[in-house]
């Protein structure tokens, strides 16, 4: 693992969106993989959020591109989860109608 990866900083907005996905029913491991973050970090964010102690990256400047990428990754994770649910529901109802 590179030194840059070890020291990655995430905005509060990014962390909150990741936690929202987990609280919405998406598995921590799936969310972490889709967002490209360590599972352990996401586990910690969920715990800190439950205590009301979740904080952002601090003073590190975040570019507009980084913010947009984080938003799009979170949106992709949500849409992927919704698609998977619809696939399962369609398969279930298709079997029921036979």
C-alpha positions in Angstrom: 0.0 0.0 0.0 1.4 3.4 -0.9 2.1 6.1 1.5 -0.4 8.3 -0.1 -3.1 5.7 0.3 -2.3 5.3 4.0 -2.7 9.0 4.6 -5.9 9.5 2.6 -8.2 12.2 4.0 -11.9 12.2 3.4 -14.4 15.0 3.6 -17.2 15.0 6.1 -19.6 14.9 3.2 -18.0 11.8 1.7 -18.0 10.1 5.1 -21.6 10.9 5.8 -22.7 9.6 2.4 -20.8 6.4 2.9 -22.4 6.0 6.3 -25.8 6.7 4.9 -25.4 3.9 2.3 -24.6 1.5 5.1 -27.5 2.6 7.3 -29.7 2.3 4.2 -28.9 -1.4 4.1 -25.9 -1.8 1.9 -23.2 -4.0 3.3 -20.1 -2.3 4.7 -17.8 -4.4 2.6 -19.7 -3.7 -0.7 -19.9 0.1 0.1 -16.2 0.2 0.9 -15.2 -1.6 -2.3 -17.4 0.6 -4.5 -16.1 3.8 -2.9 -12.5 2.6 -2.9 -12.0 2.9 0.8 -10.7 0.5 3.5 -13.5 -1.5 5.1 -12.0 -0.7 8.6 -12.3 3.0 7.9 -16.0 2.7 7.0 -16.6 0.6 10.1 -15.1 3.3 12.2 -17.1 6.0 10.5 -20.3 4.1 11.1 -19.4 3.8 14.8 -18.4 7.4 15.2 -21.6 8.5 13.4 -23.7 6.6 15.8 -22.0 8.5 18.7 -22.3 11.8 16.9 -18.5 12.1 16.6 -17.9 11.8 12.9 -15.6 14.5 11.6 -14.1 15.5 8.2 -10.6 15.8 6.9 -10.0 19.1 8.7 -8.1 21.9 7.0 -6.9 19.9 4.0 -8.2 21.6 0.8 -10.4 19.4 -1.3 -10.7 20.2 -5.0 -14.0 20.4 -6.8 -13.0 17.3 -8.8 -12.4 15.3 -5.7 -15.8 16.3 -4.3 -17.5 15.4 -7.5 -15.8 12.1 -7.7 -16.8 11.2 -4.1 -20.4 12.3 -4.9 -20.5 10.2 -8.1 -19.0 7.1 -6.4 -21.6 7.3 -3.6 -24.4 7.8 -6.2 -23.1 4.8 -8.2 -23.1 2.7 -5.1 -26.7 3.7 -4.3 -27.9 3.1 -7.9 -26.1 -0.2 -8.0 -27.8 -1.3 -4.8 -31.2 -0.2 -6.1 -30.7 -2.1 -9.4 -29.8 -5.2 -7.5 -32.9 -5.0 -5.4 -35.0 -4.5 -8.5 -33.4 -7.5 -10.2 -34.2 -9.7 -7.2 -37.8 -8.4 -7.1 -38.3 -9.0 -10.8 -36.9 -12.6 -10.5 -39.2 -13.2 -7.5 -42.3 -12.0 -9.2 -41.5 -13.8 -12.4 -41.3 -17.1 -10.5 -44.6 -16.3 -8.7 -46.4 -15.7 -11.9 -45.6 -19.1 -13.4 
